[in-house]
Every structure is written in structure tokens, then in C-alpha cells.
Amino acid sequence: METQTSKLTAKPWRVGDAGHTIFGPPNGNPSPVTVGTGIKTKEEAAFIIKACNNFEQLVASVQNLLEDIDALQSVDDLALSVSRSRSWFSVLRANSLLDDIRTS
């Protein structure tokens, strides 16, 4: 079971039976925490659930990429290629966006 370290509602989130409400995990109460309501379609609700339930894994993947790129750069004294530079800046940008999301 994943440890929840943020102030967000515990995960996994799930879509309610009608498909227009998102709930937190079962918590022993008849009504679990409502995370979102008024979602237009079941497809939108499913997308939100998938994105939010996988957020921590995405963050970990970006952090791993940053560490790997740092390790490669420290071993490889060759000039950065265009593709390596683009990859590096893409990962940095993704990490920055994730930081913005985590702190909002």
C-alpha cells in the first residue's frame, strides 16, 4: 500500500456508480470522501482517476530520469548532443511542472 505524504485525499481514487463523481478510497464510513463532482462524462472521470492515481509514479520516474542524466553527464566528457540537450531540458521542464502541481 502506498504511503500518502501530501495533503491530498488518500488514493486510490475511484469513480462513483453514476460516473460523474470521484471518491477517495473506502474509509469505513457509508460515504467516502468526495473528491470531485459534476464531471461531464465517465471518460473524463476515468482520465482524472488514472492521472491522479499515477501521479506519484510519474514524479518518481522524472526524478529517476534526472538522476540518470546527471550520472551519464558526469561520466561522459563529450560535448552534449542536440538530442541529449533537448532530453535534459524536457526532463527539467517536466520536473518543474510537477513541482508546481505538488505545491498548489
N, C-alpha and C positions, 0 to 999 in steps of 0.2 A: 504494500500500500504506500502510495506517495505521500510524503510529509508536506503539509501546506505551510509555507513560510510567509506568505503575503497576507494582506488584509482582505483579500478577495474571498468570496464564498468558496468553501471547500469543493473539491471536484471528486468524482466526475459529475458534470452537469448532464441533464437529460431533458428531452422534450416531453411535455405533457401529452396526454392521450389525444387531445384535440389538435395538437401540432402548433399552437400559437403562444405557448408559454414555456419558459425554460425554468427548470427547478434544479436546486442543488441536490446532493445525494440524500438518500433516505437518512433521517436522523432520529427515528423513533417516535416522532410526532406524526399525527394524522396528516398534517400538511407540511411538507419540507419547505425550506427557504425558497421563495420565488426570486429568481434572478432576472427574468425579463418577461414582459407581457406585450401583447399586441403585435406579435410578429406576423407578417402578412402571409407567408407560406410555410409549409412544412420543409421545403427545400432550404429556405433561408434559415429556419431554426436549426436544421441539421448542419448547415455550414457553420453557424455560430458555435454549436456544440463541438464540432470537430476542431475548429480553430482554438477555442478556449481550452478544451481538454488536452490539447497537444502543445500548448504554449511553452511549458517548462522544457519539454524535449527540444523544441525549436531553439530556445535560449541556450541550452546546453550544447547543441550542435554548432551554433555560431561561435560560442566560446571555444569549443574544440578546434574549429577552423582557425580562429585567431592564434591559438597556441601552436597549431601545426605550422602555420605560415611563419610565425616567429622562429620556430625551431629550424625550418628549412632555410630561412634567410640567414640565420647565424652560422649555418654550415656551408652555405653556398655563397662564395665571394663574387660570383659572376654578376654582372650588371643585370638589373631587373628587366625582364622582357615586358612587352606591352601587355600580354595576356596575364602575366603574374601581377603586374601593377593594377590592372583592372580588377582582377580577382581580389587582391588585397583591399582596394578601396571599396569594392562591393561588400565585402565582409565587414569592414569598418562601418560602413553606412548602415548595414543591417543591424549591427550591434548598437549603434546609436539610436536607431528607430526602436529597438527592443528596450533600450534604457528609457526612452520617452514613454513607452507603453507601461513599463513596470512602475514608473514614478507617478503616473497620472491617476 
